[in-house]
Amino acid sequence: MFDYPTVYNAVYYMMFRESKDEKIWKALIDATIDNDDILPLMYFRPFKMSRYYLEKVFPEMDLTDYIDKFFYAERYFNAAAMDTYLTYDNEYLEFKGFLNQKCLVYPIAFMTLHNTFNLHYVFYDQKIAINFHLKTMCPPF
């Protein structure tokens, strides 16, 4: 029996490694379904991402019960809440100005997809996004 923090880390690992091992994915899904606790909000994001990953990698897999475990977390999670915070920093506005004035491109700024993915500058028709991470967000340690 795995707890949510354990499955959280395993799900991230499996997606980053682009694992297509159906046996391991089934074990993680079963561990999530068998957990009687409600999925905590702080662990929600990789589970939601895994839904889209699994739907593409294993289209025949029944994920209904797995997705049902996200019900409460889905109601309270708001990925777009971070967007307002990001727009307060002038470096984001300066970078958008650089894209507009120097590169002559006009992206959609701060777009959220599936209430999961925050994308900073999006060229939707071209399926390109730039995530601009400030030095304050990426400490070297």
C-alpha positions in Angstrom: 0.0 0.0 0.0 1.6 3.3 -1.1 0.7 6.6 0.3 0.0 9.7 -1.9 3.6 11.2 -1.5 5.1 7.9 -2.7 2.8 7.6 -5.7 3.2 11.3 -6.4 7.0 10.9 -6.8 6.7 7.7 -8.8 4.2 9.2 -11.2 6.4 12.2 -11.8 9.4 9.8 -12.4 7.4 7.6 -14.8 6.3 10.6 -16.9 9.7 12.3 -17.0 11.3 9.0 -18.1 8.4 8.5 -20.6 7.8 5.0 -19.2 5.5 2.8 -21.2 5.7 -0.1 -18.7 2.0 -0.9 -18.4 2.6 -3.2 -15.4 4.1 -0.4 -13.3 1.5 2.1 -14.4 -1.3 -0.4 -13.4 0.3 -0.8 -10.0 0.4 3.0 -9.4 -3.1 3.4 -10.6 -4.3 0.6 -8.3 -2.4 2.1 -5.4 -4.2 5.4 -6.0 -7.6 3.8 -6.4 -7.1 1.6 -3.3 -6.1 4.5 -1.1 -9.1 5.4 1.1 -8.0 9.0 1.7 -9.0 11.9 -0.4 -6.2 13.1 -2.8 -4.5 16.1 -1.1 -4.4 19.2 -3.1 -0.6 19.5 -2.8 -0.2 16.2 -4.6 -2.8 16.8 -7.3 -0.7 18.1 -10.3 1.2 14.9 -11.3 -1.9 12.8 -11.0 -3.8 15.1 -13.3 -0.9 15.2 -15.8 -0.7 11.4 -15.7 -4.3 11.3 -16.9 -3.4 13.0 -20.2 -0.1 11.0 -20.5 -1.9 7.6 -19.9 -4.7 8.5 -22.3 -2.2 8.9 -25.1 0.2 6.0 -24.2 -2.5 3.5 -23.3 -5.7 4.6 -25.1 -7.4 1.3 -24.4 -6.9 1.5 -20.6 -9.9 2.2 -18.4 -9.0 5.2 -16.3 -12.5 6.0 -14.9 -11.9 5.0 -11.3 -8.4 6.6 -11.4 -9.8 9.9 -12.6 -12.6 9.7 -10.0 -10.0 9.9 -7.3 -9.2 13.5 -8.5 -12.8 14.7 -7.9 -12.3 16.8 -4.8 -8.8 18.1 -5.6 -10.0 19.1 -9.1 -12.7 21.3 -7.5 -10.2 23.3 -5.4 -7.0 23.3 -7.5 -6.4 26.5 -9.5 -3.3 26.5 -11.7 -4.2 30.0 -13.0 -3.8 31.5 -9.5 0.0 31.6 -10.0 -0.5 33.7 -13.2 -1.6 36.8 -11.3 1.4 36.5 -9.0 3.8 36.2 -12.0 2.5 39.3 -13.7 3.6 41.5 -10.8 7.3 41.0 -11.7 8.6 43.5 -14.3 11.0 40.9 -15.8 8.1 39.0 -17.3 6.8 42.3 -18.8 10.2 43.2 -20.1 10.6 39.7 -21.7 7.2 40.1 -23.4 8.3 43.6 -24.6 11.5 42.0 -26.0 9.4 39.4 -27.9 7.1 42.0 -29.3 9.6 44.8 -30.1 12.7 42.9 -31.1 11.4 39.6 -32.3 8.1 40.9 -33.7 6.1 38.0 -32.3 3.0 38.4 -30.2 2.4 35.4 -27.9 -0.5 34.8 -25.5 0.8 35.7 -22.1 0.2 33.3 -19.1 -2.1 30.6 -20.5 -3.3 27.7 -18.5 -4.2 24.4 -20.1 -6.4 21.7 -18.5 -6.2 23.6 -15.1 -2.7 22.0 -14.8 -0.1 23.5 -17.1 1.0 27.1 -16.7 2.6 28.4 -19.9 4.2 31.8 -19.8 4.3 32.8 -23.5 2.2 30.7 -26.0 2.2 30.6 -29.7 -0.9 28.4 -29.8 -1.2 27.9 -33.6 2.4 26.8 -33.8 2.2 24.6 -30.7 5.1 26.4 -29.1 5.5 27.8 -25.6 8.2 29.6 -23.8 8.4 29.3 -20.0 10.6 32.2 -18.7 12.0 31.3 -15.3 13.5 34.1 -13.3 16.7 33.6 -11.3 14.7 34.1 -8.1 12.6 31.1 -9.1 15.6 28.9 -9.8 18.1 29.0 -6.9 21.4 27.3 -7.6 21.2 25.1 -4.5 
